[in-house]
Amino acid sequence: MLKSICATNSETELLSLRDSNAKLVAALHEANGSIEEWKKQLAGFQEETERLREQVAELEAQSGVSPSCETAHEELTHSEMEALVRAKDEKENQEASQRMKDLEARNAALEERVESAESALASSQDARSRAESAVEKVIQTLDLKINDLSDLRQNIAKLLEK
């Protein structure tokens, strides 16, 4: 009976650890998927930025020659536009980079939790194995004692019959 109680508790703990492990692995896969999505979005932002730069270059080429005052104004506008595009790129890159760092940190934390759960599972299995060995030894000892008592009872019964 003690063996079945130990086995039931160990099995329950093992199932609980396996369930936790499965949840952690699923969260880890989700985090990895999010990282990939952010990378795709970053690539999309970079493509959009390049497309806008090309449009600016085309518009500049189409505008033709203008008086020097307008040229200076256009250059300033062009410089301002490039600065704005660079600032937007920088901001988006920083945001995407921060999101990736956050996801990587979350991913690392989840990996640590998975490793911890696996370690706890291994430890639990070792403890269960040791407990089963101890129970087996107790059962063997009890069997010997029962046999000894049975022999003693038979000897006493024989002595009383004489």
LINUR-V773450 format. One record per residue. RES is the residue in three letters. PHI is phi in degrees with one decimal (NA if undefined). Layout:
# LINUR-V773450
RES	PHI
RES	PHI
This chain:
# LINUR-V773450
MET	NA
LEU	-60.6
LYS	-62.7
SER	-70.0
ILE	-67.0
CYS	-60.8
ALA	-64.3
THR	-64.0
ASN	-63.2
SER	-66.4
GLU	-65.3
THR	-63.2
GLU	-63.8
LEU	-63.0
LEU	-63.6
SER	-63.4
LEU	-65.3
ARG	-64.2
ASP	-63.7
SER	-60.8
ASN	-61.2
ALA	-62.4
LYS	-64.1
LEU	-66.0
VAL	-64.1
ALA	-63.1
ALA	-64.1
LEU	-64.2
HIS	-63.9
GLU	-62.9
ALA	-63.2
ASN	-63.0
GLY	-63.7
SER	-63.8
ILE	-60.4
GLU	-62.4
GLU	-64.0
TRP	-64.2
LYS	-62.7
LYS	-63.9
GLN	-63.1
LEU	-60.8
ALA	-61.7
GLY	-63.7
PHE	-62.6
GLN	-66.5
GLU	-64.3
GLU	-63.0
THR	-63.4
GLU	-63.6
ARG	-62.4
LEU	-65.0
ARG	-62.5
GLU	-64.2
GLN	-63.4
VAL	-61.2
ALA	-62.7
GLU	-63.5
LEU	-62.6
GLU	-64.4
ALA	-66.5
GLN	-75.6
SER	-68.5
GLY	72.5
VAL	-85.8
SER	-131.5
PRO	-57.0
SER	-59.7
CYS	-67.2
GLU	-67.5
THR	-62.2
ALA	-62.5
HIS	-63.9
GLU	-64.0
GLU	-63.0
LEU	-63.7
THR	-62.6
HIS	-61.8
SER	-62.0
GLU	-62.7
MET	-63.8
GLU	-62.3
ALA	-63.4
LEU	-65.1
VAL	-62.9
ARG	-62.0
ALA	-63.4
LYS	-64.7
ASP	-57.9
GLU	-59.8
LYS	-63.3
GLU	-63.9
ASN	-62.9
GLN	-64.4
GLU	-63.4
ALA	-64.4
SER	-63.2
GLN	-64.3
ARG	-62.1
MET	-65.2
LYS	-62.0
ASP	-61.1
LEU	-66.5
GLU	-64.9
ALA	-64.8
ARG	-63.3
ASN	-60.7
ALA	-63.0
ALA	-63.0
LEU	-66.2
GLU	-62.6
GLU	-62.6
ARG	-65.0
VAL	-63.7
GLU	-61.5
SER	-63.8
ALA	-65.2
GLU	-64.7
SER	-64.3
ALA	-62.8
LEU	-63.5
ALA	-62.5
SER	-64.2
SER	-64.0
GLN	-65.9
ASP	-64.2
ALA	-62.1
ARG	-62.8
SER	-62.4
ARG	-64.0
ALA	-64.5
GLU	-63.6
SER	-62.7
ALA	-63.4
VAL	-64.3
GLU	-60.1
LYS	-62.9
VAL	-63.2
ILE	-63.0
GLN	-62.6
THR	-62.2
LEU	-63.2
ASP	-58.9
LEU	-61.6
LYS	-63.8
ILE	-64.0
ASN	-62.3
ASP	-61.1
LEU	-65.0
SER	-64.4
ASP	-61.4
LEU	-62.5
ARG	-61.5
GLN	-64.5
ASN	-65.1
ILE	-65.6
ALA	-63.4
LYS	-65.9
LEU	-65.4
LEU	-73.2
GLU	-73.5
LYS	-78.9
